[in-house]
Structures are given as structure tokens and as C-alpha cells.
Amino acid sequence: MNKKKIFINTTLAGILTFSAFSPVVFAHDALEEGVSKEAYVFDQESIQTLGYSVNGQKNLSFLREAAAVQLNENNGVQNNMADVYAHKGFAYTGTHTANGGNGGVRVFDLKDPSNPVEVSVFADEIPNTWQEKVIVKSVNTPHFKGDLAAVSLQQTSRNNANRPNSYGGVLLYDVTDPYNPERLGFYQLDRKITGTHELYLTTQGNRALVLASNPYADYYTNGEQKDFQIIDVSNPSDPELLWQWDPRELEQIPDNFNGYHWHAPDGHTRPVFNHSVITDNNAQYAYVSMWDLGTVIFDIKDPENPVYLGNTSYRPDQKGAAHSAALAKGGNILIETREVANPVGAGYESAYGYTRIFDIKDKTNPILLSEFTTELTFDIPDPAVSTFAKTVHDPKVHGNTLYLSYYSGGVVGVDITDPSNPKKIAQYVPDQGNVWGVFVDRNYVLASDMGQGLKVLLKNNGNSHGRN
């Protein structure tokens, strides 16, 4: 096998080696025991009694909450919110697993940002599933012209014999009319795979592609299916797998790699799986968050034959947990968030998850420029407690401002004008908050709170009237 080299700093000596089947516990790693992400789900009346705090400077001095809207009940069930996306004045929010899941994707009309109105629900038809991620793009292919939504679908109980009609994968919907979404197709995964956790929808000319993150697909199917797949959805009613990737092609991953446990050169046994993926605006490169392999970069100009270019690396005393990525400075800067809920571990620094910023002008050799932490990062009680509340989650970039969703830390705004010296310039913290996702749209920032629903935050000189 012609293997490619990955990068990892191995300067620290004396690191303990762990059993192949007992890696340290990492956050958001379904193969390990860990703290749940579930939280209390508030009703709309209760949300109106909650407050929030906000501080800021520079261009975020007016960041404030304009609206807080809980999801409507769906079939008599109160679901909780997952990620958030916006397209053409509408917010699209995924749902998590509270009360059994099957909350679907919710569409909110944002004509009045201070009064978002839920106008439709879709992608809730496959039983015993949850729908975390939705991406919407305007697409023009020989088979479809309009606004296409790609939705990640995961089983709430993988491969459950009592739930034979439950599958994971990617649902595809026509949302040209957001009030009346229409199902077009379904890319279905083997039931042994939990499903597609995150995804990205992009276009190359008149071709539409979904890049799918299917955690543990390699592990659960003994290598038959892979964690990272590229799917042609130019004809959304007939999605087609183009390519999938196996980390075994890398020099330091052995041929007998089981799809999850990596005996790394630093002496640790590290977990490897695909958590999420993004592309640049022109769909030339893919950035795949492969947990302890770091952010892996591919040239995808030819999506049937992508080329591995490079990946980010970790200090041996640093847990990996590459969770999500964003780009800045015309695609020359990579933002990597690391979701670490367990702040301790033999041979590792004591810290909750934080953000790293890389120069990727040379995509074969990412160069670490800086690391951004907050007051939560090193706020570790004695004895230490595993909690998602204090770790960073997702990044989004607008101009020279980085927005981070931070669970109990709310939304953090960071000035990255100088990526080597990131500076916190704003923070919005809802009372009893649990902020999952963040998205910048027009003159407002959208935040999805797992327990409290959709938050609309005005920035700059937004003049919409909001809650006091």
C-alpha cells in the first residue's frame, strides 16, 4: 500500500500506553461512556422568565437577544433543538433526542427577527431517528433547480432488532417553498451504522454534492463502508455514492486498524472517527474533522478521486477531539474546535475543549498560529467533573469575527483580525443556557439552545425590538 504521512508532534517523552480497547474517554464519542448532552427542555412560557447577559466591544457592542422561541410540539411531543442554518430569510433548525427524537427539521420565517415564526416541519418521517444537521443551498443541475435541503439522519438505537424500519443516512428535500417542503430522496446507510451525524451540501458547477460524516461506519462494518463519503445529489431523487475514504492509506495507520482505535506514535491509543466536514466556497477542498487524526484536508476538485493533502496535529499531552472546522481569510486560515468534556487524563493536560487556529496557505503543512481559551477552559473542580458545559462546540466566521457556540458559555465573539492573537470581544450567555449551534445571517446571529430553542441576536446597530 502506498501510504501517505500524517503529522503528529512526538517530542514529549514518557507518555503512558493504553490498552487498545480502553482509550481515554473523549467527549461526544459514542463508543465511550460519558456525560449526556441532554438538558431540561423549557416551554415557551418558562423561557420568557429567563434572562441573559451580554458584553461586547468593537463591532459586537450591540449584540443582544432580540428573540427566544421554543420549538412547537410535534405530534404532541416537545423536542429539543440541535444545529441551526439560515437561507433566504429562513432559519432551519435540526432537533436532538429529547423525548424520543423524531423532531425533524423546523423552519422559521425571520421576516421579523424579533418574532421568528415556525412555519413547517420536515424530515421526521423515519421512525426512531433524530435530525441534527441541515444545510440548504440554491442548486441548479440537469435534474433539479431550486433550494435543496440535505438533512443528517441518525438512529436513536443503532441496529435495533425491534426497530426494523429505522435507518440512518441523508434525507433530501425541496425547500424552494419553505412553507411546503417536499421529499425528493434518501441516501440510506446500512443499519449497522448509526447514521450520518453531520454533513455539508455544496455545488461544483451544475453538480450538487453531499459530504457525509458517518461516525464509526468503518468500525461497525469492518471496513466495508467508510466514515467519510462523497455523494452526488445532482439528481436528489437518486443519490449516488462517488467515493469514500479509509485512514489506512495514511503512513502511520496500520493495515489492521479496526476503524476506531489508533496506536499513535506518541504512545496513546487514540480514537479516530469522522465527526464533521466542511468545504470552501468553491468546493475545491474538504476539511474533515477526524477526532484524534485532527482536521484532514483533501483536494476534491475531482470528487471521484480526491487527494489527501495534510492534517492538523496535536502535542502528545493534548487530547485531539477535532470536532468542527471553519475557514477565514479567503480559505487561508483554518479554525478547529475541539470538544473535550473530560478535562483530565493520564499524560494529558488538564483542560476542557478549546479552539486552535492554523495557517493553511500550504494545505500539506498546517501551521499552528494560536490557541483560544476562555475562563471555562481551565475551570476544573476537584475532583474533576466531565461536562459539556465548559467545552467549545462549533465555529462560524463572518469577516474578521469568529463566533463560537459554547454550551453554558453561550455564544463567544472573537476578533481574528490577527489570527496569531485572537481576542474575545463579545459574549452572550442565556440563563441556564445550553447553546449547540451558531450561524451568522444578515444583521443578526442565530443561536440554537438545546433547552430553550432559537435565539436571535442582533449585532451592530440592529433596530429590531427584542425582549428586555
N, C-alpha and C positions, 0 to 999 in steps of 0.2 A: 504494500500500500504506500502511495506517495503522500506522506503526511506533511501537514503544514505546522509551523511552530506557533505556539501561543506564548504569551508573555506573563511571567509571574516573578515578582521580586523574592529572592530566596536568601537574603542576606542575614536574616535573623536565625540564630542557631538555637538548638535545644528545644524545638517545638515538639510537643507530645504527638505521637501517632495514635489515632483512634481506630477501633475496630471497623471493618468495612461495613458492618451493619449497625453501627452506633455513632453516626456523625453528631456533632453538636447540634442542638436544637436551634433552628433558624425560624424567623417569623414567616408567616404566610407560606409555609411548607407543609403541604397536606400529608406528607409521609411521616411527619414527626408530631409528637404530642405537643400541644401548645395552647396558649390562651385563645379564646374565641373572639372573633370580631363583632359578635352580636352585641347589641346595646338596646336599652329601653327605647321603644318607638313611641314618640309623643303624638297625641292627637292635636288637631289644629287649635282647639281651644287652649290647650296647655302651652302650645308654642307661643301664643300671644302673651303669656305671663312671663316668658323668659326674656332676659336682656342680653346684651353683648357689649364687649369692649373693643375699642379700636384706637390705634395710634399710628401716626404716619408723618412723613415729611416728603419733600420734593414733589413728584407728580402724583403721589398717592395720599396727599394731605386731606383729600375729601372722600377717601374710601369709607363708606358707611353702608349699613344694611338698609336697603330700600324695601325689601320684601322677604318674607319667610313663609313658604307654602308647603304644607304636608301633602303627600300623595292621597288621592281619593282611594277609598276602599275598592277592591276589585273582586267581584263575586263574593262580597261580604267579608273579605279578608283585608286587614291592614298590613301592607307590605312595607319594607324599608328600602331606602334609596342606595344605589351604588354610584356609578360614574355619571358624568354629565358632558354633553356636547351641544353645540349650537350651530344652526344652519338657517340662513334666510329669515332671521327673526323668530325662530322657534327653538326651544330647548328640548333636547331629547335626553331622558334620564333612564339609566338601567336600574334594575332592582336586585336586591340581595336575597338572603334566605330566610328572613324572619317569617314566622308563622307558615312555614312550609314552602316559601318561594312562589314561583309562577306569577310573579307580579308584572311580568312583561316589560316593555318599554313604554314610558309615559311621554307624551308630547305636550308641551306648554307653549301657548301663544304669549310672546313677550312684547306685543304691541305697546302695552303699558308696562314698563319694567317694574313698577311699584305694585302691579296687580297681575302676576302671571296666572293664566287660566289653563287648567288641564283640559285638553280638547280631544285626546284619543289615547287608546291603549292598543298595543300590538305585540306580537311575538310571545304570547302567553299560552299558546295552544298545545304545546307538547308537555305532557304531564310530568310532574316531579322534576322540574328544572328551574334554573334561575338565569337571569339575563343581565350580566354585569355591564357589558360594554356595547355601545352603539356608535358607529361612525356613519355620517351622512355626507354624500358628495353628489354634485351635479355630474352626470355621466352621459356621454354621447358615443354609443357604439353601434355597429350594424344591427344589433338586436334590441337595444334599449336606449331611449333618450328620456331623461328626466332626473329626478332626485332619488338616488338609491341609498337605502339603509342596510348596513351589514351589522348583524347582532350576534354576539357571542352567546353560546348556549352550553350550560353545564348541568349534569345530573346532580340532584341533591343526594342521591345514594347510588354510587357507581356500580353498574353491572348487577343490580339487584334483581334476583330471580322473580321477586314478587311485583316487579315494575317493568314488564317486558316492552312497554311502549315508550319508555324513557330513553332518550338519546341525547348526546352532546354534538356540537358542531357549529355551523354558521347558518343563520336564517337570513334570507334576503327579501327585502320589501321595497315596493314602490311607494315613496312618500312624497311624490310630486304634489299631491293634495294631502297635507299633514293631518287634515281632519278625517281622512278616509284612507289609511294605509292599506295596501293590497299585497298579499304574499305572492312572491314570484318563485322562490326556490329554496332548497335546503341542502347544504353540504353536510352529510351525515357521517359521523365518525363511528368506529367500532364501539360497541357498548362497554368493552373493557377499558376504554379511555373515558375519564370523567367528562371531558368536552373541551371546547375552546374557551380559554379563560379570558384572554384579551386578543384584539385583532386590530388591523389597520386596513382601511379601504383607500385605494389610490388609483390613479389613471396614468397610462402611458399612451399618449395619442388617443386613438379610438379604442383602446383596450382598457378594461377595468380589472383590477387585481385585488384580492384579499390576501394579506399576510397574516397567518394564523399562529397563535401561541397555544399549543395543546400540551400543558404540563404533564410529564410522566408518560406520554404516549409511547416513547421508546421503551421505557421501563415496563409498562403494563403489557405491551405486545411483543416483548422480546426482540425489539428492533424492526418489526415489520412495518410499523408506522412511526413517524418522527414527530418530535416536539415542534419543529419549525416547518411550516408548509406554505407554499405559494399556490394560490388557487385562482384560476381565470374565471371571472364572473362577468365577462363581457356579455354573455347570454345568461342573465341571472336565473332563468328557469332551468339551466343545465350547467351548474358549476363544474369545473374540471381541474383536478389536481395537476399542476405543472411540474412541481419539484418539491423535495423535502430534504432536510439536512440532518446529518449524523455527526456528532462531535468526534467520533472515532477517527475521522480523517485528520484530526489535529495531532501533531507530533507527540504531545505529552499525554494524550488519552490512549490507553491501551486498547488493543483489539477486543479484549474480553470485558471491556467496560459494560456494566449492566444497565446503562441508561440513566443512572442516578448517582451512584457512589463513585467519586473520583479520588484516587490516592494521589494527592497533589505533591509536587516536588518539595513543598515546604514542610512536609510531614503530616499535614492534616488530611483527614478524609472529608472531602467537601461535597456538598450536594450540588448537582447540576441538573437544571431543567429550564425550559423556556417559559418565562413569566409574561413577557410582553414584547411588542415590536412596534417601531415607527419607521417611516421613510422621510426623506427630504421632500421638498415641494414638487420636485420634478421626477420623483420615484427613480432616482439613479442609484441610491444607496439605501440599504436597510440596516437598522440598528436594533439588535436582538438582545434583550435582557436575559442572559442565561445564568442568573444567580451567581454561583461562585466561579464561573468562567468569565464573569464580567459582562460588559456590553460588547457583543461580537458584531463586527462590521462586514457587510457584504456589498459588492458591486452587483446590482440587479438590473443593469441595463438590458441584459438578455435574461428574462425571468425564468427561462427553461434551463439556463446554465449560469447561475450566479457564481461569483468568485469570492472566496474568503479573502479579506484584506488584513484584518488585525482585530485586536480586542484590548479592552482595558485590563489592568492588573491590580493586584492587592498586595499590601505588605503582609508578611506571614502572621503578624499579630492582629490582622484586620479581618473581621468576618466579611464575606463577599456580599451576597444578597442583592445583586443588581436587579432592581425591581422595575424601574421605568426610566425612560430617557426623553430628552427634548434637545432641540438644536437652537443655536443662536449664531449671530454674526455671519449670516449667509451660509450656514452649514459648516462653519469652521470651528465652532465651539460645541462641545457635547456636554450636556448636563446629565448626570447619572444620580438617581436617588436609590438609596439602599434601605430596605425595610427590615430593620433589626429590632425585634421586640424583646429578645432575651439579651440583656446588656452584659452578661458575664459568660465566661467560658475559659477553660484551661488553655493557656497560651495565647489568649486574645486580649486586646484592650477592653476596658470596661466602658461601654458606650451604647446608647440606643442608636438607631439608624440616622445617618446624616447624608449630606449631598456632596458630590465631588464634581469638579469642573475640569474638562480636558481641552487641550488644543488638538484638533484633528485635521489640521490642514494636510498633514500626511496621515492618511487613514490607515496606513500599515503600521503606524507607530504613535498611538495616542500618548500625549504628554500631559501628566497631571499638573494643573496650574494652581489649584486651590481646593480647600475643603471648607464647606459652610456648615457650621453647627449653630444650635440655638441653646437657650437656657435649659431646654428639656434634655438635651443630648447626654449630659453628664449628671443629671439629677436622679441618682440611683440610690434608693433607700437601702438600709442594712437591716435585714437581709435583702438582697436584690429581688425585684419583682419583674416577671415577664409581663409586658403590657404593650399594646399597640398605641396607647395614648400618647407616648412620648417619641415615637419614630416618625420620620418624614414618610410621605407616601408618594404622591405624583407631582411632576413638574410641568409647567407650561411657560412659554416665553412670549412676551409681546414687546418688541423693540429691545430696549436695554433693561427691561424689568423681568425678573424671574418670579413666577408665582408658584408657591409650594402648598399643597394640601398637607395638613399636619395633624389629623385626628383631633385630639383635645386642644392642640395648638392652633386650630382653625386654619386660616389662610395667612401665609407669610409672604410679604413682598420683599424682593432682594434686588438691589441695584447691581447689575453685572456689566456696567459700562467698562470697567476694568475687570475682566474675568479672573485675574490673579488676585483681586482684592474685593470679593463680594461683600456688600454691606446691607444689613437689614434696614429697610426704610418704612415698612408698614406691617401691621398685624391686625387681623380681625379675628376675635375669639368669641364664638357664641357661648352663652351659658350652657353648661353641660353638653358641649359640642362633641361631635364625632365626625369630622369632615373627611370624606373619602376622596372626592374629586374637585378639580378646579378647571375653569375654562374662561378665556378672555374673549368677549364678543362686544364689538362696538364700544360704547362708553361705559360698559359695566363688566363686572366679573361675576361669573356664576360659580357657586359652590354647592356641592351636594353633601348634605349631612345625613348620615345613616339613620339617625333617630328623628331628625327634625325636617327632612325634606329639602326642597330647593331654596337656596338663599341667593338673592340678587343684591350685589354690592356695587354701589355707584362709585366711580372714580373721577378724578379731575374735577370739573365743575358741573357734574351731573345735577340737573334741577328737578328731577322727579321727587315727589314727596314720598317718604318712606315711614316706617314705624319709628317711634321715638323710644 
